[in-house]
Amino acid sequence: MGKTMLESEKSELHLGETKGIRNHDHDLIHELSIRLDSIWRYDQYIANAEGENAPNVKTLWEDIKAQDVRIVERLKESIREHVRNDCF
């Protein structure tokens, strides 16, 4: 008996066939978006921890925010480099 394709497999059969950019460039943009969304939320998380008198949690969020800010800068520079080199 042959293998039957599930409906869920059929619905994803052609995903990714048309690409506007290379996978690694898409990955850079996608990760940048995720990190920017996170940074946007951290100030609220920090305020929540401060309002609930949770200094250790506040410090944790501040550290994570600082780390993500550095990562965002690295992602942006990588994207800039790809654009400058016409590799995007």
C-alpha positions as a Markdown table, in Angstrom:
| # | Residue | x | y | z |
|---|---|---|---|---|
| 1 | Met | 0.0 | 0.0 | 0.0 |
| 2 | Gly | 1.3 | 3.5 | -0.9 |
| 3 | Lys | 1.7 | 6.3 | 1.6 |
| 4 | Thr | -1.2 | 8.7 | 1.7 |
| 5 | Met | -0.5 | 12.4 | 2.2 |
| 6 | Leu | -2.4 | 13.9 | 5.1 |
| 7 | Glu | -4.6 | 17.0 | 4.5 |
| 8 | Ser | -2.3 | 19.0 | 6.8 |
| 9 | Glu | 0.7 | 17.9 | 4.7 |
| 10 | Lys | -1.1 | 18.9 | 1.5 |
| 11 | Ser | -1.9 | 22.4 | 3.0 |
| 12 | Glu | 1.8 | 23.0 | 3.5 |
| 13 | Leu | 3.1 | 21.3 | 0.4 |
| 14 | His | 4.1 | 24.5 | -1.5 |
| 15 | Leu | 5.1 | 26.7 | 1.5 |
| 16 | Gly | 8.4 | 28.4 | 0.8 |
| 17 | Glu | 8.5 | 27.8 | -3.0 |
| 18 | Thr | 8.4 | 31.6 | -3.7 |
| 19 | Lys | 11.0 | 33.5 | -1.8 |
| 20 | Gly | 11.4 | 37.3 | -1.8 |
| 21 | Ile | 14.8 | 36.9 | -0.2 |
| 22 | Arg | 17.2 | 34.2 | 0.9 |
| 23 | Asn | 16.4 | 32.2 | 4.0 |
| 24 | His | 19.2 | 33.6 | 6.1 |
| 25 | Asp | 18.1 | 37.2 | 5.3 |
| 26 | His | 14.6 | 36.4 | 6.2 |
| 27 | Asp | 15.8 | 34.9 | 9.4 |
| 28 | Leu | 17.7 | 38.1 | 10.3 |
| 29 | Ile | 14.7 | 40.2 | 9.7 |
| 30 | His | 12.4 | 37.9 | 11.5 |
| 31 | Glu | 14.7 | 37.7 | 14.6 |
| 32 | Leu | 15.1 | 41.5 | 14.6 |
| 33 | Ser | 11.3 | 41.8 | 14.7 |
| 34 | Ile | 11.0 | 39.4 | 17.6 |
| 35 | Arg | 13.7 | 41.1 | 19.6 |
| 36 | Leu | 12.2 | 44.6 | 18.9 |
| 37 | Asp | 8.8 | 43.4 | 20.1 |
| 38 | Ser | 10.5 | 42.1 | 23.3 |
| 39 | Ile | 12.4 | 45.3 | 24.0 |
| 40 | Trp | 9.2 | 47.2 | 23.6 |
| 41 | Arg | 7.6 | 45.1 | 26.4 |
| 42 | Tyr | 10.5 | 45.1 | 28.8 |
| 43 | Asp | 9.8 | 48.6 | 30.2 |
| 44 | Gln | 6.4 | 47.4 | 31.3 |
| 45 | Tyr | 7.8 | 44.2 | 32.8 |
| 46 | Ile | 10.4 | 46.4 | 34.7 |
| 47 | Ala | 7.6 | 48.7 | 35.9 |
| 48 | Asn | 5.5 | 45.7 | 37.0 |
| 49 | Ala | 8.4 | 44.3 | 39.1 |
| 50 | Glu | 9.1 | 47.7 | 40.6 |
| 51 | Gly | 5.4 | 48.2 | 41.5 |
| 52 | Glu | 5.3 | 44.8 | 43.2 |
| 53 | Asn | 8.6 | 45.5 | 45.1 |
| 54 | Ala | 10.4 | 42.6 | 43.3 |
| 55 | Pro | 13.9 | 44.0 | 42.9 |
| 56 | Asn | 15.5 | 40.7 | 41.7 |
| 57 | Val | 12.9 | 40.4 | 39.0 |
| 58 | Lys | 13.3 | 44.0 | 38.0 |
| 59 | Thr | 17.1 | 43.4 | 37.7 |
| 60 | Leu | 16.5 | 40.3 | 35.6 |
| 61 | Trp | 14.3 | 42.2 | 33.2 |
| 62 | Glu | 16.8 | 45.1 | 33.0 |
| 63 | Asp | 19.6 | 42.6 | 32.2 |
| 64 | Ile | 17.5 | 40.8 | 29.6 |
| 65 | Lys | 16.6 | 44.1 | 28.0 |
| 66 | Ala | 20.3 | 45.2 | 27.8 |
| 67 | Gln | 21.2 | 41.9 | 26.2 |
| 68 | Asp | 18.5 | 42.2 | 23.6 |
| 69 | Val | 19.4 | 45.8 | 22.8 |
| 70 | Arg | 23.0 | 44.6 | 22.1 |
| 71 | Ile | 21.6 | 41.7 | 19.9 |
| 72 | Val | 19.3 | 44.1 | 18.0 |
| 73 | Glu | 22.3 | 46.3 | 17.2 |
| 74 | Arg | 24.2 | 43.2 | 15.9 |
| 75 | Leu | 21.2 | 42.1 | 13.8 |
| 76 | Lys | 20.8 | 45.6 | 12.4 |
| 77 | Glu | 24.5 | 45.8 | 11.5 |
| 78 | Ser | 24.4 | 42.4 | 9.8 |
| 79 | Ile | 21.4 | 43.5 | 7.7 |
| 80 | Arg | 23.2 | 46.8 | 6.8 |
| 81 | Glu | 26.2 | 44.9 | 5.7 |
| 82 | His | 24.1 | 42.6 | 3.5 |
| 83 | Val | 22.4 | 45.6 | 1.9 |
| 84 | Arg | 25.7 | 47.4 | 1.4 |
| 85 | Asn | 27.2 | 44.3 | -0.3 |
| 86 | Asp | 24.1 | 43.9 | -2.5 |
| 87 | Cys | 23.6 | 40.5 | -0.9 |
| 88 | Phe | 20.1 | 41.1 | 0.3 |
